């Protein structure tokens, strides 16, 4: 690959050419946007790698391109292999909100095509962002955004955050009530009517990692549940899920996110488990808000399958779909669709039967589980419909 000259005609928006990525290989990309640095007189380009998810989009300089390999279409440049693509797909464990219709999707992608924040720093971690998030204009094109991990105040400069934490923020945990504590894990319920700013900031943070999340400032219909790991320094947020205060469809989860620096540790399964424990206390069947993204469906199918197979392996005799629903608080529709997807429903003698193969037991029941345990006895929570004043937080303990 030749080294480009520092003086060049600016690349056209929409052109396709090879660009050197983080793995030092060249991948075909499309130029989405460009900007001119008046101080250096250099152009920068916002590119989308054609084989990768939009979260890999980034600003690059001209030195990253192979200018001799421009294409009007995909061409025969470097192509992502199945294993490489799987690696990028599996790295995305934040469960995005539902898929959009084609027209809305095009409008969404046009409005959010360029990331406005490149990195965030929160607690002891720094991480690249994946998507656009509608922060106030004064934070537009802020390269790194610095967050207080306890109350989610954010700043454009590290020294501003340090001064804030030193002089103003006395909190060492999220606001709200601690409703669950087991080992190092804690869950805090946050009422958006009481802690509106915290919940809005949490949504802005989540949008950096969820492509199709549409809830930003209309937070009041929702309750938020912050998942934290605790040590002698405080409670460190690793993710959250939200749910509607009142859901006509009995949705027990609206949005769910594990921050990238905490992914692949079982926190997504932990949050799904907590959401179903809340449903059990409410004596209602639970299900996630629809439509589910592909990744969200995979996460839930894995959870539903594991819990059902654990029951089926221990159960003697026949068991009905309704009995499984009564034991798990899963909707019958979710049970049936999961059994069908895993090919566990067989037709024998004029009726359907559930057949549990040794392969399925090995895959879902005997596999190593790295998710934190959930002991229902540790949950100190009363449904809001049963609380005094129909919603006042009277149960749960204040964080220690």
N, C-alpha and C positions, 0 to 999 in steps of 0.2 A: 504494500500500500504506500503510495507516495505521500510526502508531507506537503500539505497545501500551502500556497502562498498566503501571506497575511493580508494582501490586498486582493479582493475578489469581488465579482459582481454578486450582490445578495441573492441567495437562493430563493426561489419562488415558493410561496405557500401552496401546498398541495403536491409538490414534487416528491418523488420517491427515490431513495438512494440508500446505499449501505452506510451504517453508522457503527462505530465501535462501542460495544456495550461494556458492562462492568466485568464480564468474564473474559474481556480482551478479544472476543470474537466479533465479527461484523455481521449485523442483522439488517434486513431490509426494513426501512422505516418511512413514514410520511411526515413532512414538515407541516405542523398544525398552525404555528404562529411564529413570528420573529420580532426581535426588538434590537434597537441600535444603542450601544453604549457610547454616549457622547464623550466620556473621559478617555476611553481607549480607542474610539473609532472602530470598534469591532462589532460584528453582528452576532447575536445569539439566536438559537432556534429551538422551539419547543417541538419535540418529535414524539410520534407514536410508533412503537415497534409493531409491525403488522402481525407478528406471531404471538405477541404477549398481551396480557390484560392491560387495560387502560391505566392501572395503578403503577405500571412501569414507565409511563410517560415522564419526560424530563427535559430540562433546558441543557443544551450542549453548545460548545463552540465549534467553529468551522474545522478545527484540527481533528475532530472526532469522525469526520466523514471521509469516505472514499469517493472523491469527486469524479472519478472516472467510471463510476458504476451507477449513474442515474438511470432510473427506469420509469416508464410511464405506467407500468403495471407491475405485478409481483415479480416477473422475471424468474431467473433461475439462481438468484443469490442464495445466501445462507438460509436454510429453512430449519425451523425448530423441530427437533426430534420428538417422538412420542414421550420418551422419558423426561426430556427437558421440560416439555409442556406440562407433564404431570407434576413436576417439581414446583412449577409456578402455581398451578391450580391448588396443590395441597398446602402451599404456603399461605393461602388465603382462608384463614379459619374464622374471620369475622363473618357472621351470618348476615348477609345483606337482606334488606327489606324486599318486598315483592317485586316481581318483574313488571315492567311498564308496557303499555301497548305501543306499537311501532311509531306512531306519530308523536306521542308523548316522549318516547325514548329519544327520538331524534332531537326534539326541542331541548330535552334535558342535557344531552351530550353537547349540543351547541352552546348552551348557557354555561356549562361546567367543563369545557374542553381543556382549559389551561389551569393547572394547579396554582393556587395563589400562595400557599404555604409549602415550603419544601421539606422542612424538618420540624419536629417538636422535641423539647426536652421536658421530661416530667420525672420527678424523683431522681433516681440515679441513672435513668435511661435516656438515651437519645435515639430517635428512630425516624426514618424517612416516611413521609406521608404518601398516601395513595391517590387521593382525589381532592377536588375543589370543595371548599367549605365557605359559606357566605359570612365571613367575618366583616366587621365594620371597615369602611374605606381606609381608615388610617393604618390598617394592618395589611393592606394590599401589597403583594409582592414582598412580604416580609420573609426572609430566607428561613429563619428559625424562630419559632414561637416558644416562649418559656412559660411553663405552667406550675402553679402551686398544686401539689398533689393532694392537698387536704381540702381546699375550698374551690379549686379549679379557676382561680383568677389567672389571667394570662397577660404576658408582657412581651414587648418586642426586643427587650434587652435583658441580658442575664443579671446585670447589676441592679436593675429595677426589681426583678423578682427577689433577689437576695435581700434587698432593703425591705421589701414588703414582708417577707417571711420573718425577718429579724425584728421589725418594729410594729407590724400590724396584725399578722395572722397568728393567733394564739391557739388555733385549733390543730389537732393532730389526728383527725378522723373526719369522714364526711359528716354533713349535718344529718339530722333525723334520728330515728330510733334504731338501736342495734337489736335486730330480731333473731339473730342466729350467731352462735359462737361455738366452734368445735376445733380444738387445736389452734393452729395459726389462722384459720379461716373465720371471717366475720362477714355478715350481711347487714347492710343498713337500709332501712326503708325511708325514702325521702319524699315528702309530700310537696308536689310542685306548686301548690297554692301557698305554701309557707316559705319554700326555698326556690322561688321562681328563677333567680339569677343562676344559682348553682345548676339547676336542671337545664336551662338554656345553654349554659356553657358546656355542660356534658353532651348535649346534642351537637353543638358546634365541633367539639372534639371528636365525637363519633363519626360525623360526616366526613372527616379527613380519611376515614378508613372504610366507609360504606358508600358505595357508588350511588345507590338509588334511594337513600334515606331522604324523606321529604319533610319530616317534622323538625322544625328549627325553633320557632318561638311560640307555637301554640301548644304549650306543655301542660296546661292546667287540666285537661281531661285524663292525664296519665299519672301513675305512681311510678317511681324509679327505685331500683334496687341495686345499690353499689356493692360489688363483691371485692373484698379486701384481704390481703395477707397482713398479719399483725406481728410486730416485734417491739422491742423496747423503745423504738423511735416513733411508733405510731401505727396507723392503719393505712396501708398503701393500696390504692385502687388498682385492680387488675382488669376490671371489666364491669359491665352492668347489663341489666335488662329492664325493660319497661312493660307496663300492662295498663290497660284502660281501667279507670275506676269502676265503670259499669259497661259491660259488654253484652249486647243482645245475643251475640254468637258464642258466648262463653270462651272467648279468647283469653288465655292465661299468660300470653306473652306477645308483645307487639314488636319490640326491637331488641336485639342482643348483640353485644360486642365484647370480644376479648382483645385488649390492646396487643399489638404485634409482639412486643417484647415478652409477653406472658403466654403466647400461644404454644400449642402442642404439649400442654401440661394438664389437660383434662378439665379446664375451667368452664368450657362450654357445656359439657355434660353436667357439671356441678350446678350451673345456673338453670338448666332445664329441669334437673331434679328438684331444685328449690321451688321453681314455678309450679310443679305438680304437687308438692307438699302444701303450697298455698291453696291449690284447688281442692285438695282433700279436706283442709280446714273449712273451706267454703261449702263443702259437700256438693260440688259441681264437677262435671266432667270438664277436662281442660284440653285445649288445642292451641297451637300457635296461630297468629293472625295470618290470613291468606291475602294474596297468593304468596307461596314460599319460593325463594330463589332455589336454584339447583343445589347450591351448597347447603342451604338451610334444610332442604328436603333430605339430603344425605345425612346430615347430623341427626335430624329427628328420627329418620328410619332406623339408624343405628341404635339410638336410645330406645325406641319402641321395641325393636327386635330383641335387644339385650334383656330388657325387663320381662318381656313375655316369655322368652326362652328359659329364663331363670325359673319362672313359675311352672312352665310345662315340663321341665326336667324333673321337678320334685312332685308333680301332681300324679296321683294314681286314678285311673278311670277316665271317664269322659269329662269334657269341660266345654262349655258353650262360649260363643263370642261375648254374650252379655255377662257371663261370669268373669271372663277376663277383664271386661270393662269395669265391672264392679270392684275388682281387686286392684286395678291399676289407675283408675280414673281417666283412662284413655277413651276417646270417642270410639264407638264401634266402627265407624268409617275409617278411622286411622288404623285400627287393628286389622281390618279386612285388607286395606290397601297395602299394608306392610307385609302381611302373610302372602298376598298375591305377588308382590314385587320380589319376595325371596323364594317364591315357588314352594311354599309350605302348605298350600291348600290342595288336597288331592280329592278326586271324585271316586268313591268306592260304593258299590251296592246302592246306588240311587241317592247318595247323600255326600256332602262335602265333609272331609275329615282333615285334621291338622297332622301333618307328618313332620316330625323333627328328626333330621338326619344328623349323624355324628359329625359331619363336616360343619353344619351350622352351630352345633354345640361348641365345637373347637373354635370357631370364628368369633362367636359372640359371648359365650359364657366362660370358657376357659382361658380366654385371652388375658394378657396382663392389662390391668386397669390402673392408669396413673391419675385418675380424677380423684379429688379430695372426697372423703366419705361424707354422707349426709345422714345424720341420726335425727329422725323426726322429733325425738324428745328434746333436742336442743333448740327447736324452733319455738320462740316465744312470740306468738302472733295470733291475733283475733281478727276475723273478717270485719271489714269496715262497717258492714251492715249491722253488726252486733255491738258496735261501740257506742258509748254514750255520745249524744249529739250527732249520731249518724256520720261518723267520720273523724271525730277527734281522736287523737292518738292516746289511748289510755292503756294499751298493752305494749309489751316490748320493754326493754330496759334502756335507759340512757347509757351511751357509751362510757366505758370506764377509761 
